[in-house]
């Protein structure tokens, strides 16, 4: 899923005033006062609030009102520990310290960052279309417009697609005979279950277990407004930091220039300098026109890179991300080309895709490629695929399955033996359901991590080779331990996530965009250094020294700017 960071920021900042006006624009009644009875029931169901059936509309509205503050204004009070920690991390809090804190302390920490209120939440629901699409990916927006036969201006850019979705939102709902104040499942009809799970995973929201499509949509719907609010906050923070970085950089260059250098630069830039101007006046004039300080390179458009999808900076970033995506998909295609039929089938099975049992290798590879953007679904027998020996033993020991407990305590049991027993135990619990399966999923929810950089670090070479054998990979002969680990991580990542890298959604795109802008700031610093050095070569030795000072100070400013933006994100 690809999202242009510059487009996201443009969208978030451009809609800020619109959202603010809808939040605080004098709404005299709570939004739910005008909701249809089915919308009231939907909200209560989404938020796990019991209600009588049948029920009078007035009674339903009273129930919504009595639960509004807890469920909408301060929902964090009901969050679990991982979600509280995820929110604090998004706000730049010290997550290492948060990990050692009890839940009550985490709730208080989240409260200190929380700016929402019951009134602002109610106000936002007066116009759902103003924010509900903000957290959608480009592909989800395209699918929504195509599904509903809405033409989008060409080329399809994020801001134009969101504008088209917003302007047609109510008419689409009416055409489908659906409500739009608190929209139903129709809004997410084009989302796959993988899309729904990824939305929740990216934001640290627990995925319902066992999950159904209805439960997934309810969880996404319940968290969509918060996702939009967080996105807007992140965009504003990144834009502010980028502007501060730009100003810091140009200040460092200007301070190191002599009066004559500033005058010559102003003359070249077509800026009139009043006769008899003193140094402080020259600096003030230069700072007023600081945008032209680094000439016509991408750094001079650093603000635009966060503010418009059509700038040179943004286009260059888009080309870079397009190229990276193509290379990533090519690497994925090469990897699966070496996989065994059983591993290809497992990839499809882990995503709920019907597996052609008698299909040839080419047919299996084709199906895997068609589903390469999907992440694996929830828990499955393949959840244990990258677990260590110790982790497998702990799982088996905790099981109610006597055979599993026996396997955990068996002397000399290999990792392959333990893996097979764990998979068999899970499959058995999954089929039987009830308390056994609930116990298993509860354990997995507390224990399962994504494939991390340190996965396989504690494995022996023979264990890693055995793992690669399960993919049908045989070309590891002669590889050293580090090469084996890298090969195992790469294939495990592809199996779990396909080409959809974890965290590569909106927030990660913002961070990547910020890093790209920081790279442009470094280009700007280099340009300023060359300019200072050029001026230095033209004059006396003290002017050359000024060029050296520009080099050092511009570099320091660029580093400080980099640190600042990273802190914000």
Secondary structure, 3 states (H helix, E strand, C coil): CCCCHHHHHHHHHHCHHHHHHHHHCCCCCCHHHHCCHHHHHHHHHHCCCCCCCCCCHHHHHHHHHHHHHHHHHCHHHHCCHHHHHHHHHHCCCCHHHHHCCCHHHHHHHHHHHCCCCHHHHHHHCCCHHHCCCCCCCHHHHHHHHHHCCCCCCCCCCHHHHHHHHHHHHHHHHHHHCCCCCCCCHHHHCCCCHHHHHHHHHHCCCCCCCCCCHHHHHHHHHHHHHHHHHHHHHHHHHHHHHHHHHHHHHHHHHHHHCCHHHHHHHHHHCCCCCCCCCCHHHHHHHHHHCHHHCCCCCHHHHHHHHCCCCCCHHHHHHHHHHHHHHHHHHHHHHHHHCCCCHHHHHHHHHCCCCCCCCCCCHHHHHHHHHHCCCCCCCCCCHHHHCCCCHHHHHHHHHHCCCHHHHHHHCCCCCCHHHHHHHHHHHHHHHHHHCHHHHHHHHHHHHHHCCCCCCCCCCCCCHHHHHHHHHCCCCCCCCCCCHHHHHHHHHHHHHHHHHCCCCCCCCHHHHHHHHHHHHHHHHHHHHHHHHHHHHHHHHHCCHHHHHHHHHHHHHHHHHHHHHHHHHHHHC
